[in-house]
Amino acid sequence: MGIISDQGLCRDGPSKMSGTHSEKLVHSELLHIKLVTERLSNAELDRSGLPRAYWRKRLSALTQTHQLTQAQFDEIDRILGALRD
């Protein structure tokens, strides 16, 4: 895996999506995941066909495929905190 610079740019690794379209995709994805995970309890998520591990994978995929802002990283951390076992 590459090294992430202070500006969130990936060096010596696979390139990440960036720009306005990427930012909109990330915003939409974070909003969706946040709404679903806040609406259902951890027990309800675990009983559903889409348990907490599924949502954690989706968040992880965002960090690996998009250049994120600090605010987006912070939001992902908050959601992950709510999804802890």
N, CA, C and O atoms as a GROMACS GRO file, in nm:
protein
  340
    1MET      N    1   0.085  -0.118   0.000
    1MET     CA    2   0.000   0.000   0.000
    1MET      C    3   0.089   0.123   0.000
    1MET      O    4   0.202   0.119   0.050
    2GLY      N    5   0.040   0.230  -0.055
    2GLY     CA    6   0.118   0.352  -0.066
    2GLY      C    7   0.123   0.432   0.062
    2GLY      O    8   0.066   0.395   0.164
    3ILE      N    9   0.192   0.543   0.053
    3ILE     CA   10   0.205   0.635   0.165
    3ILE      C   11   0.109   0.751   0.143
    3ILE      O   12   0.103   0.806   0.032
    4ILE      N   13   0.036   0.789   0.244
    4ILE     CA   14  -0.058   0.900   0.234
    4ILE      C   15   0.012   1.028   0.280
    4ILE      O   16   0.065   1.033   0.391
    5SER      N   17   0.011   1.129   0.195
    5SER     CA   18   0.075   1.256   0.229
    5SER      C   19  -0.015   1.336   0.322
    5SER      O   20  -0.129   1.296   0.348
    6ASP      N   21   0.035   1.449   0.370
    6ASP     CA   22  -0.046   1.538   0.455
    6ASP      C   23  -0.171   1.585   0.383
    6ASP      O   24  -0.273   1.612   0.447
    7GLN      N   25  -0.165   1.596   0.251
    7GLN     CA   26  -0.279   1.643   0.173
    7GLN      C   27  -0.374   1.529   0.137
    7GLN      O   28  -0.471   1.553   0.065
    8GLY      N   29  -0.349   1.407   0.183
    8GLY     CA   30  -0.436   1.296   0.155
    8GLY      C   31  -0.412   1.233   0.019
    8GLY      O   32  -0.493   1.152  -0.026
    9LEU      N   33  -0.303   1.269  -0.048
    9LEU     CA   34  -0.272   1.214  -0.178
    9LEU      C   35  -0.190   1.087  -0.161
    9LEU      O   36  -0.099   1.082  -0.079
   10CYS      N   37  -0.223   0.988  -0.237
   10CYS     CA   38  -0.154   0.861  -0.228
   10CYS      C   39  -0.030   0.863  -0.314
   10CYS      O   40  -0.037   0.895  -0.433
   11ARG      N   41   0.084   0.829  -0.256
   11ARG     CA   42   0.210   0.820  -0.329
   11ARG      C   43   0.257   0.676  -0.330
   11ARG      O   44   0.240   0.604  -0.232
   12ASP      N   45   0.316   0.634  -0.441
   12ASP     CA   46   0.373   0.500  -0.451
   12ASP      C   47   0.270   0.391  -0.425
   12ASP      O   48   0.304   0.286  -0.369
   13GLY      N   49   0.150   0.411  -0.462
   13GLY     CA   50   0.046   0.312  -0.445
   13GLY      C   51  -0.062   0.335  -0.548
   13GLY      O   52  -0.048   0.421  -0.635
   14PRO      N   53  -0.170   0.260  -0.538
   14PRO     CA   54  -0.278   0.280  -0.634
   14PRO      C   55  -0.339   0.419  -0.619
   14PRO      O   56  -0.351   0.472  -0.509
   15SER      N   57  -0.376   0.478  -0.732
   15SER     CA   58  -0.435   0.612  -0.725
   15SER      C   59  -0.576   0.601  -0.670
   15SER      O   60  -0.644   0.499  -0.685
   16LYS      N   61  -0.619   0.709  -0.608
   16LYS     CA   62  -0.752   0.714  -0.549
   16LYS      C   63  -0.837   0.813  -0.626
   16LYS      O   64  -0.786   0.907  -0.687
   17MET      N   65  -0.967   0.790  -0.623
   17MET     CA   66  -1.059   0.883  -0.688
   17MET      C   67  -1.055   1.016  -0.614
   17MET      O   68  -1.043   1.021  -0.492
   18SER      N   69  -1.064   1.124  -0.690
   18SER     CA   70  -1.066   1.257  -0.629
   18SER      C   71  -1.154   1.347  -0.713
   18SER      O   72  -1.203   1.309  -0.819
   19GLY      N   73  -1.173   1.467  -0.664
   19GLY     CA   74  -1.252   1.566  -0.736
   19GLY      C   75  -1.394   1.574  -0.685
   19GLY      O   76  -1.433   1.508  -0.589
   20THR      N   77  -1.471   1.659  -0.753
   20THR     CA   78  -1.608   1.687  -0.710
   20THR      C   79  -1.696   1.563  -0.713
   20THR      O   80  -1.773   1.538  -0.620
   21HIS      N   81  -1.686   1.485  -0.820
   21HIS     CA   82  -1.769   1.364  -0.830
   21HIS      C   83  -1.737   1.268  -0.716
   21HIS      O   84  -1.828   1.213  -0.654
   22SER      N   85  -1.610   1.247  -0.689
   22SER     CA   86  -1.570   1.158  -0.580
   22SER      C   87  -1.621   1.210  -0.446
   22SER      O   88  -1.670   1.133  -0.364
   23GLU      N   89  -1.610   1.340  -0.425
   23GLU     CA   90  -1.656   1.399  -0.299
   23GLU      C   91  -1.806   1.378  -0.280
   23GLU      O   92  -1.852   1.350  -0.170
   24LYS      N   93  -1.882   1.393  -0.388
   24LYS     CA   94  -2.028   1.370  -0.380
   24LYS      C   95  -2.059   1.224  -0.350
   24LYS      O   96  -2.148   1.194  -0.271
   25LEU      N   97  -1.984   1.132  -0.414
   25LEU     CA   98  -2.005   0.989  -0.387
   25LEU      C   99  -1.977   0.956  -0.241
   25LEU      O  100  -2.054   0.885  -0.177
   26VAL      N  101  -1.867   1.008  -0.190
   26VAL     CA  102  -1.830   0.983  -0.050
   26VAL      C  103  -1.936   1.041   0.043
   26VAL      O  104  -1.978   0.975   0.138
   27HIS      N  105  -1.980   1.163   0.016
   27HIS     CA  106  -2.081   1.227   0.100
   27HIS      C  107  -2.209   1.143   0.102
   27HIS      O  108  -2.265   1.118   0.208
   28SER      N  109  -2.254   1.100  -0.016
   28SER     CA  110  -2.376   1.019  -0.025
   28SER      C  111  -2.360   0.886   0.049
   28SER      O  112  -2.450   0.844   0.122
   29GLU      N  113  -2.246   0.822   0.031
   29GLU     CA  114  -2.221   0.694   0.095
   29GLU      C  115  -2.217   0.709   0.247
   29GLU      O  116  -2.277   0.629   0.319
   30LEU      N  117  -2.146   0.810   0.296
   30LEU     CA  118  -2.139   0.832   0.441
   30LEU      C  119  -2.276   0.864   0.499
   30LEU      O  120  -2.311   0.813   0.605
   31LEU      N  121  -2.353   0.946   0.430
   31LEU     CA  122  -2.487   0.980   0.478
   31LEU      C  123  -2.574   0.855   0.485
   31LEU      O  124  -2.645   0.834   0.583
   32HIS      N  125  -2.570   0.773   0.381
   32HIS     CA  126  -2.649   0.650   0.379
   32HIS      C  127  -2.610   0.557   0.494
   32HIS      O  128  -2.696   0.510   0.568
   33ILE      N  129  -2.481   0.532   0.508
   33ILE     CA  130  -2.434   0.441   0.612
   33ILE      C  131  -2.469   0.496   0.750
   33ILE      O  132  -2.512   0.420   0.837
   34LYS      N  133  -2.452   0.624   0.769
   34LYS     CA  134  -2.484   0.687   0.898
   34LYS      C  135  -2.632   0.673   0.931
   34LYS      O  136  -2.668   0.638   1.043
   35LEU      N  137  -2.718   0.700   0.833
   35LEU     CA  138  -2.862   0.690   0.857
   35LEU      C  139  -2.905   0.548   0.892
   35LEU      O  140  -2.984   0.527   0.984
   36VAL      N  141  -2.853   0.450   0.819
   36VAL     CA  142  -2.889   0.311   0.845
   36VAL      C  143  -2.840   0.267   0.982
   36VAL      O  144  -2.914   0.209   1.060
   37THR      N  145  -2.713   0.296   1.011
   37THR     CA  146  -2.655   0.246   1.136
   37THR      C  147  -2.710   0.319   1.258
   37THR      O  148  -2.712   0.263   1.367
   38GLU      N  149  -2.753   0.443   1.242
   38GLU     CA  150  -2.812   0.515   1.355
   38GLU      C  151  -2.956   0.470   1.378
   38GLU      O  152  -3.004   0.472   1.492
   39ARG      N  153  -3.024   0.431   1.273
   39ARG     CA  154  -3.164   0.394   1.284
   39ARG      C  155  -3.182   0.257   1.350
   39ARG      O  156  -3.280   0.234   1.420
   40LEU      N  157  -3.086   0.166   1.326
   40LEU     CA  158  -3.095   0.031   1.380
   40LEU      C  159  -2.996   0.012   1.493
   40LEU      O  160  -2.884   0.064   1.489
   41SER      N  161  -3.036  -0.062   1.593
   41SER     CA  162  -2.943  -0.094   1.702
   41SER      C  163  -2.840  -0.194   1.652
   41SER      O  164  -2.860  -0.256   1.547
   42ASN      N  165  -2.731  -0.211   1.726
   42ASN     CA  166  -2.630  -0.310   1.688
   42ASN      C  167  -2.690  -0.449   1.680
   42ASN      O  168  -2.655  -0.527   1.591
   43ALA      N  169  -2.779  -0.482   1.773
   43ALA     CA  170  -2.843  -0.614   1.772
   43ALA      C  171  -2.928  -0.631   1.646
   43ALA      O  172  -2.926  -0.737   1.584
   44GLU      N  173  -3.002  -0.527   1.609
   44GLU     CA  174  -3.083  -0.533   1.487
   44GLU      C  175  -2.996  -0.547   1.363
   44GLU      O  176  -3.028  -0.621   1.271
   45LEU      N  177  -2.883  -0.474   1.361
   45LEU     CA  178  -2.790  -0.486   1.249
   45LEU      C  179  -2.736  -0.629   1.239
   45LEU      O  180  -2.728  -0.685   1.130
   46ASP      N  181  -2.699  -0.687   1.353
   46ASP     CA  182  -2.643  -0.822   1.354
   46ASP      C  183  -2.745  -0.926   1.307
   46ASP      O  184  -2.708  -1.026   1.245
   47ARG      N  185  -2.873  -0.904   1.336
   47ARG     CA  186  -2.976  -0.998   1.293
   47ARG      C  187  -3.016  -0.979   1.147
   47ARG      O  188  -3.072  -1.068   1.085
   48SER      N  189  -2.986  -0.862   1.095
   48SER     CA  190  -3.023  -0.833   0.957
   48SER      C  191  -2.931  -0.905   0.859
   48SER      O  192  -2.832  -0.965   0.900
   49GLY      N  193  -2.964  -0.898   0.734
   49GLY     CA  194  -2.878  -0.955   0.631
   49GLY      C  195  -2.754  -0.872   0.607
   49GLY      O  196  -2.664  -0.914   0.534
   50LEU      N  197  -2.747  -0.753   0.668
   50LEU     CA  198  -2.634  -0.662   0.652
   50LEU      C  199  -2.580  -0.624   0.791
   50LEU      O  200  -2.608  -0.516   0.841
   51PRO      N  201  -2.501  -0.714   0.851
   51PRO     CA  202  -2.452  -0.690   0.987
   51PRO      C  203  -2.344  -0.582   0.992
   51PRO      O  204  -2.305  -0.527   0.889
   52ARG      N  205  -2.298  -0.553   1.112
   52ARG     CA  206  -2.199  -0.447   1.133
   52ARG      C  207  -2.073  -0.467   1.052
   52ARG      O  208  -2.014  -0.369   1.006
   53ALA      N  209  -2.030  -0.591   1.032
   53ALA     CA  210  -1.909  -0.618   0.953
   53ALA      C  211  -1.926  -0.568   0.810
   53ALA      O  212  -1.831  -0.519   0.749
   54TYR      N  213  -2.046  -0.580   0.756
   54TYR     CA  214  -2.074  -0.532   0.620
   54TYR      C  215  -2.053  -0.381   0.611
   54TYR      O  216  -1.990  -0.331   0.518
   55TRP      N  217  -2.106  -0.309   0.710
   55TRP     CA  218  -2.095  -0.163   0.708
   55TRP      C  219  -1.950  -0.118   0.731
   55TRP      O  220  -1.906  -0.019   0.673
   56ARG      N  221  -1.877  -0.191   0.815
   56ARG     CA  222  -1.736  -0.160   0.835
   56ARG      C  223  -1.657  -0.179   0.705
   56ARG      O  224  -1.569  -0.099   0.674
   57LYS      N  225  -1.689  -0.284   0.630
   57LYS     CA  226  -1.622  -0.306   0.501
   57LYS      C  227  -1.649  -0.193   0.404
   57LYS      O  228  -1.559  -0.149   0.332
   58ARG      N  229  -1.772  -0.144   0.401
   58ARG     CA  230  -1.805  -0.033   0.312
   58ARG      C  231  -1.728   0.092   0.349
   58ARG      O  232  -1.681   0.164   0.261
   59LEU      N  233  -1.715   0.118   0.478
   59LEU     CA  234  -1.637   0.234   0.522
   59LEU      C  235  -1.490   0.216   0.487
   59LEU      O  236  -1.424   0.311   0.442
   60SER      N  237  -1.439   0.097   0.506
   60SER     CA  238  -1.300   0.069   0.471
   60SER      C  239  -1.276   0.090   0.322
   60SER      O  240  -1.173   0.143   0.282
   61ALA      N  241  -1.370   0.047   0.241
   61ALA     CA  242  -1.356   0.063   0.096
   61ALA      C  243  -1.348   0.211   0.058
   61ALA      O  244  -1.273   0.247  -0.033
   62LEU      N  245  -1.423   0.296   0.127
   62LEU     CA  246  -1.416   0.440   0.100
   62LEU      C  247  -1.275   0.493   0.125
   62LEU      O  248  -1.223   0.572   0.046
   63THR      N  249  -1.214   0.450   0.234
   63THR     CA  250  -1.081   0.501   0.268
   63THR      C  251  -0.976   0.451   0.169
   63THR      O  252  -0.872   0.516   0.150
   64GLN      N  253  -1.002   0.338   0.106
   64GLN     CA  254  -0.904   0.281   0.013
   64GLN      C  255  -0.921   0.330  -0.129
   64GLN      O  256  -0.827   0.321  -0.208
   65THR      N  257  -1.038   0.382  -0.164
   65THR     CA  258  -1.063   0.418  -0.304
   65THR      C  259  -1.081   0.567  -0.330
   65THR      O  260  -1.082   0.609  -0.445
   66HIS      N  261  -1.096   0.646  -0.225
   66HIS     CA  262  -1.120   0.790  -0.242
   66HIS      C  263  -1.021   0.871  -0.158
   66HIS      O  264  -0.977   0.828  -0.052
   67GLN      N  265  -0.986   0.988  -0.209
   67GLN     CA  266  -0.910   1.083  -0.130
   67GLN      C  267  -1.010   1.156  -0.041
   67GLN      O  268  -1.101   1.222  -0.090
   68LEU      N  269  -0.991   1.142   0.089
   68LEU     CA  270  -1.088   1.195   0.185
   68LEU      C  271  -1.035   1.319   0.255
   68LEU      O  272  -0.914   1.336   0.272
   69THR      N  273  -1.127   1.403   0.296
   69THR     CA  274  -1.092   1.519   0.377
   69THR      C  275  -1.081   1.474   0.523
   69THR      O  276  -1.125   1.365   0.558
   70GLN      N  277  -1.024   1.559   0.605
   70GLN     CA  278  -1.015   1.526   0.748
   70GLN      C  279  -1.154   1.511   0.809
   70GLN      O  280  -1.176   1.424   0.893
   71ALA      N  281  -1.248   1.593   0.766
   71ALA     CA  282  -1.386   1.583   0.817
   71ALA      C  283  -1.447   1.448   0.780
   71ALA      O  284  -1.520   1.390   0.860
   72GLN      N  285  -1.418   1.398   0.660
   72GLN     CA  286  -1.471   1.269   0.618
   72GLN      C  287  -1.407   1.156   0.700
   72GLN      O  288  -1.475   1.062   0.741
   73PHE      N  289  -1.276   1.165   0.723
   73PHE     CA  290  -1.210   1.067   0.809
   73PHE      C  291  -1.271   1.069   0.950
   73PHE      O  292  -1.294   0.964   1.009
   74ASP      N  293  -1.297   1.187   1.002
   74ASP     CA  294  -1.356   1.200   1.134
   74ASP      C  295  -1.496   1.137   1.139
   74ASP      O  296  -1.531   1.070   1.236
   75GLU      N  297  -1.575   1.158   1.034
   75GLU     CA  298  -1.709   1.099   1.027
   75GLU      C  299  -1.700   0.946   1.021
   75GLU      O  300  -1.778   0.877   1.087
   76ILE      N  301  -1.607   0.895   0.944
   76ILE     CA  302  -1.588   0.750   0.937
   76ILE      C  303  -1.550   0.696   1.074
   76ILE      O  304  -1.600   0.592   1.116
   77ASP      N  305  -1.462   0.766   1.146
   77ASP     CA  306  -1.424   0.724   1.282
   77ASP      C  307  -1.545   0.722   1.375
   77ASP      O  308  -1.559   0.629   1.456
   78ARG      N  309  -1.632   0.822   1.365
   78ARG     CA  310  -1.752   0.826   1.450
   78ARG      C  311  -1.844   0.708   1.419
   78ARG      O  312  -1.896   0.644   1.510
   79ILE      N  313  -1.864   0.681   1.292
   79ILE     CA  314  -1.952   0.570   1.254
   79ILE      C  315  -1.891   0.438   1.299
   79ILE      O  316  -1.962   0.352   1.352
   80LEU      N  317  -1.760   0.420   1.277
   80LEU     CA  318  -1.694   0.297   1.320
   80LEU      C  319  -1.706   0.280   1.472
   80LEU      O  320  -1.725   0.168   1.520
   81GLY      N  321  -1.695   0.389   1.545
   81GLY     CA  322  -1.709   0.382   1.690
   81GLY      C  323  -1.846   0.330   1.731
   81GLY      O  324  -1.858   0.253   1.826
   82ALA      N  325  -1.948   0.372   1.659
   82ALA     CA  326  -2.084   0.328   1.688
   82ALA      C  327  -2.106   0.181   1.649
   82ALA      O  328  -2.196   0.115   1.701
   83LEU      N  329  -2.023   0.131   1.557
   83LEU     CA  330  -2.037  -0.007   1.509
   83LEU      C  331  -1.952  -0.108   1.587
   83LEU      O  332  -1.952  -0.226   1.555
   84ARG      N  333  -1.879  -0.060   1.687
   84ARG     CA  334  -1.793  -0.151   1.765
   84ARG      C  335  -1.876  -0.258   1.836
   84ARG      O  336  -1.992  -0.238   1.871
   85ASP      N  337  -1.812  -0.370   1.855
   85ASP     CA  338  -1.880  -0.483   1.924
   85ASP      C  339  -1.902  -0.453   2.069
   85ASP      O  340  -1.957  -0.536   2.141
   0.00000   0.00000   0.00000
